[in-house]
Amino acid sequence: MRPQLPFAPACERNKVPILAQLLNILPGTGALLEIGSGTGQHAVYMAPRFPHMTWQPTDLEAELEGLRARLEAEGCHQIQSPVPLDVAVGPWPEQLFEAAFSANTAHIMGWPEVCAMFGGIGGCLIAGGVFCLYGPFNRGGGFTAPSNAAFDADLRARDPRMGLRDVEQLARLAECHQMRLDEELAMPANNFLLVFVREAP
């Protein structure tokens, strides 16, 4: 009997619309670094749709057992063995990547960790590489929907370091690490897919 795999309802809801956008954004070949792979649902669903790309899952050491279980049960040959990564302390992979992807992570990290994530990704992407960041975000310092305001309040009640990040603030942060915000794609349920491009040195 197969053990119960970790499951996130949000991943199940958002994987289809995210993939629809990634198919138009990601390069056809190369390697992708996923930050905060969690349950592995995104990796096992999306990686087979990019047959000429390798997919490198990462997460905190404490999350790897469930991630490994899903990859063993449902993974494909493009998905590499997951590696531990705490964005604040590393170690970051030494190889360069053509793309990076992270979903629903920026609002559960503290701001110093968000800054560390952008710094690490900026150092891992090739020139012209893309970083796709999915989740709920503020615009112009304000919430884009009442549900996002309620979600932000719930996050901050659990941990004051958490909270929705502002698109413009993330764009300025990206510029500090040689990346520019190239696209801001509206997604279902008041989410966005932010696409950053690594500039040439």
N, C-alpha and C positions, 0 to 999 in steps of 0.2 A: 504494500500500500504506500503510495507516494506521500511524503510528508506535506503538511499544509504549507503552501508558499506564502510569503508576505504579500499583501495586497493593499493598494492605495486606490480608493474610488476615484480620486481626482485624476490619477494617471489614466485610468480607463476612460474617463470622460474626455480628456483633452488630447489623447494620443492621435486621434484621427485628424482633427484640425491642425495640430502642430505639424504632423507629417506632410499634410497638403502644402504647407508653406515651405518646409525644409526641402521638398522635392524641387522647388524653384530657386532655392538659395544655395544649398551645399554644392561643392564641386563634385564632379563625377568620380574622382579618384583621390587617394591620399588617406589621411588618418584623422579621426575625430576624437577629441577628448571630452568626455562627459563628466561634469562636476556634480556631485550629489546624486549618484545613480539610484540610490534608495532601493526600492523593491525590484529594480531591473525591468519593470514593465515597458518603459520607453525603449530601452536597448533592444529587447527581444522582438519588439514590434517594428521598430524603425530600421535597425541594421540590415535586415534582409532586403530592404528596398533600395539599399545602396551597395550592390554586389561588388563594387570595385573600391570600396572604402573599408578600412578597419575601424573598429569602434572600441575605444578604451574607457571602460567604466571605472569610476573612482567613488569612494565615500569614506567616511570615518571608519576606523577599525571596528568599532562596535556594531556597525551596520553591515559588515561584509558577509557574515554567515548566511543571512537570508538572501542577500544578493547572489552569492555563489550558488545557493540552492536553486534559485530560479534559472540562472545561466546554465547550470548543469542539466536542468530539466527541459529548458525551452530555447537555449542559445543556439547560435549558428557559428560557422567557422570564421566569420568576420569579426566576431566579438572576442576581444582579448581577455585574459584572466584579469579580474578586477584587482586594483591596487589601492592600498590605504592612502588617503590624502586628507589632511586637515589643512584647509587653505591658509590658515594663519601661521602654521609652523612648517608646512611641507612634510616630506620632500616632494617638490614638483618633478614631473618627468623630465628627463634630460633631452628627449627627442623633441623635434619640432612637429607641429600639427597644422594641417590645412584648415581645420575647423574646430570649434569648441561649442558645446551646448550645455545649458543648465536650465532646469525647470523648477519653479517654486522654491528657490533657495534664498534669493536676496532678502526676502521679508522675514525669514526665520534666522538669518545671521545678524549679528551685531554689525554696526557700521564699520568698525575696524576690520571685521572679517570680509565684508563686501569689498573694502579697499584692497585687502590682501588678495581676494579672488581676481579682481581686475588686474592687479600687478602680476600675479602668477600667469594668468592667461596671456597678458600682453607679452610676457617673456617666452611663452610656448608657441605662439602663432607665427607662421611664416608671414612675410610681407604679402598683403592681399588676402590673408586668411580671415575667416569670419567667425565671430562669436555671437551665437544666438541665445538670448536670455528671455525666458518665458515667465510670465506671472502677472499679478496685479500691480499696477504702478500708479502713482500720482502724476498729475500734469500741472505745471505752474504752481506747485505747492498746495494743490487742492485735490480732493477725491473726485474720481470720475463717475462714481455711482454711490448711492446710499449703502449698498451692500458692502462696498469696499471700506467705507467709513466704519461700519460695524465690525468688519473683519479686523481692521487695524486696531480698534479698541480692544477686541478680544485678544489679539496678539500681545499688545502692550500690558494687558492685565496679567497675562501668563509670564511675560518677561519684558521689562521695559526696554531692553536692547533690541527687541524685535519691532517690526513695523514696515509699512509699505514705503518704498523708496520713490523718490521723485525722478522722473525721466530726465529732466534738465540737469539735475545733480549728477546722475549717472553718466550723462554725456560729457560733463566737465571732468569727471573722474577718468573716463576712458581716454580723454585727450592727454591726461598726465602719463598714460602708458602707451602712447603712440597708436591709439585707436580712435576712430570717429564713428558717431552714430549715423548709420547709412539709411536705415529704414525703421519705421515705427508702425508695426502692423497690428490693427485692431483684431482681436480674437473673441470668440464667444465668452459669455459670462463675465464681461468687463475686464478681460485680460488683454495683454499685449505680448507680441513677440518683437523684442528689440534686436536689431541686427547691427553689430559693430564690425568695422573692417580695420584690420591692422595696416597701418601706414608703412611705407618703406622707411628704413632708417635715414 
